[in-house]
Amino acid sequence: SCGGLQALALAGDPRVKAVLILHSGVFNAGNPIQGMEIDKSVLETLHTPVIYLLGGKTDIAWPNGTDDYARITKVPALLASHDVGHGGTFMQPNGGAEAQVTRAWLDWQLLGDAAAAKMFVGPDCGLCRDPQWTVSRKGF
């Protein structure tokens, strides 16, 4: 989760081609992690599409991640959440549902895979049809 803060801190680098924030978000009331300076202004440095995966309202990152998503205006953004809590599904076989979403995002963003893109875009996107997920999208 705190790796998401590091990912956001580096996301402005022009070499970054895809951004995934997994169960994380910039703290709303100051960053309690010593040695790391980051605030909401980092969201203005995004230059690629970004996806936030959250574990529902019981995920400790819910307030920060949903606030980040709401503030992003310069790049396409997607927020996908399902009720699994902060730990996500990565401890399940093959990383569970979140690993599949992550793989599809990277296949689309890094490899231009049109089949993988269908999970995220279009009026009937695959993730949007899955009743276990709540999806918000903007800028696509």
C-alpha positions as CSV (number, residue, x, y, z in Angstrom):
1,S,0.0,0.0,0.0
2,C,2.7,2.5,0.9
3,G,4.4,1.4,-2.4
4,G,1.6,3.4,-4.1
5,L,3.1,6.5,-2.6
6,Q,6.5,5.7,-4.1
7,A,4.8,4.9,-7.4
8,L,3.1,8.3,-7.4
9,A,6.3,10.1,-6.3
10,L,8.0,8.7,-9.5
11,A,5.0,8.8,-11.9
12,G,5.9,12.2,-13.2
13,D,9.1,10.8,-14.7
14,P,8.7,10.8,-18.5
15,R,10.1,7.3,-18.7
16,V,7.0,6.0,-16.8
17,K,4.5,4.5,-19.2
18,A,1.8,3.1,-16.8
19,V,0.7,3.8,-13.3
20,L,-1.1,1.4,-10.9
21,I,-2.0,2.3,-7.4
22,L,-2.9,-0.7,-5.4
23,H,-4.7,-0.1,-2.0
24,S,-3.1,3.3,-1.6
25,G,-3.4,7.0,-2.0
26,V,-1.8,10.2,-0.8
27,F,-2.7,10.9,2.8
28,N,-5.3,13.6,3.2
29,A,-4.0,14.9,6.5
30,G,-0.2,14.9,6.0
31,N,2.1,12.0,5.3
32,P,3.0,10.0,8.5
33,I,5.7,8.0,6.7
34,Q,9.1,9.4,7.9
35,G,11.6,10.1,5.2
36,M,9.0,10.6,2.4
37,E,7.7,13.9,1.3
38,I,4.6,13.7,-0.7
39,D,1.3,15.5,-0.9
40,K,-1.7,15.8,-3.2
41,S,0.3,18.1,-5.6
42,V,2.0,15.0,-6.9
43,L,-1.3,14.1,-8.8
44,E,-0.6,17.1,-11.1
45,T,2.6,15.4,-12.3
46,L,0.7,12.4,-13.8
47,H,1.2,12.1,-17.5
48,T,-0.1,8.6,-18.2
49,P,-3.4,6.9,-17.5
50,V,-3.7,5.7,-13.9
51,I,-5.7,2.9,-12.2
52,Y,-6.5,2.8,-8.5
53,L,-7.5,-0.7,-7.1
54,L,-9.2,-0.5,-3.7
55,G,-10.7,-3.1,-1.4
56,G,-13.9,-1.3,-0.6
57,K,-14.9,1.0,2.2
58,T,-13.2,-1.2,4.8
59,D,-9.8,-0.7,3.0
60,I,-7.8,1.7,5.1
61,A,-6.7,3.4,1.9
62,W,-10.3,4.1,0.8
63,P,-10.4,7.8,1.9
64,N,-7.0,8.6,0.4
65,G,-7.4,6.6,-2.9
66,T,-10.9,7.9,-3.6
67,D,-9.8,11.5,-2.9
68,D,-6.9,11.1,-5.3
69,Y,-9.1,9.8,-8.0
70,A,-11.5,12.7,-7.5
71,R,-8.6,15.2,-7.9
72,I,-7.1,13.7,-11.1
73,T,-8.1,15.9,-14.0
74,K,-5.2,15.9,-16.5
75,V,-5.1,12.2,-17.4
76,P,-7.5,9.3,-17.9
77,A,-8.2,7.6,-14.5
78,L,-10.0,4.5,-13.4
79,L,-11.0,3.5,-9.9
80,A,-12.0,-0.1,-9.4
81,S,-13.0,-1.4,-6.0
82,H,-14.3,-4.6,-4.6
83,D,-15.1,-5.6,-1.0
84,V,-11.9,-7.5,0.0
85,G,-10.3,-5.0,2.5
86,H,-6.8,-3.6,2.5
87,G,-5.0,-6.9,1.8
88,G,-6.6,-7.4,-1.6
89,T,-6.5,-10.7,-3.4
90,F,-2.8,-11.0,-4.0
91,M,-2.4,-13.9,-1.4
92,Q,-4.9,-16.0,-3.3
93,P,-3.7,-18.5,-6.0
94,N,-2.2,-16.6,-8.9
95,G,-2.9,-13.3,-7.1
96,G,-6.6,-13.6,-7.4
97,A,-8.9,-11.1,-9.2
98,E,-6.6,-8.1,-8.6
99,A,-3.6,-9.8,-10.3
100,Q,-5.8,-10.4,-13.3
101,V,-6.9,-6.8,-13.5
102,T,-3.3,-5.6,-13.0
103,R,-2.0,-7.9,-15.8
104,A,-4.7,-6.7,-18.2
105,W,-3.9,-3.0,-17.3
106,L,-0.2,-3.5,-18.0
107,D,-1.0,-5.5,-21.2
108,W,-3.1,-2.7,-22.5
109,Q,-0.9,0.2,-21.3
110,L,2.5,-1.2,-22.2
111,L,1.7,-3.6,-25.0
112,G,-1.3,-1.9,-26.7
113,D,-3.3,-5.2,-26.3
114,A,-6.8,-4.4,-27.6
115,A,-8.3,-7.4,-26.0
116,A,-7.0,-6.3,-22.6
117,A,-8.3,-2.8,-23.1
118,K,-11.9,-4.2,-23.3
119,M,-11.7,-4.9,-19.6
120,F,-11.5,-1.1,-19.0
121,V,-13.0,0.8,-21.8
122,G,-16.2,0.9,-23.9
123,P,-19.8,1.2,-22.8
124,D,-19.8,-2.5,-21.7
125,C,-16.3,-2.9,-20.3
126,G,-15.5,-6.3,-18.8
127,L,-14.7,-5.0,-15.3
128,C,-17.9,-2.8,-15.4
129,R,-20.0,-5.9,-16.0
130,D,-18.6,-7.8,-13.1
131,P,-21.0,-7.4,-10.1
132,Q,-18.1,-7.9,-7.6
133,W,-16.5,-4.6,-8.8
134,T,-17.5,-1.0,-8.6
135,V,-15.9,1.0,-11.4
136,S,-15.6,4.7,-12.0
137,R,-13.8,6.0,-15.2
138,K,-13.0,9.4,-16.6
139,G,-11.0,10.7,-19.5
140,F,-11.0,7.5,-21.6
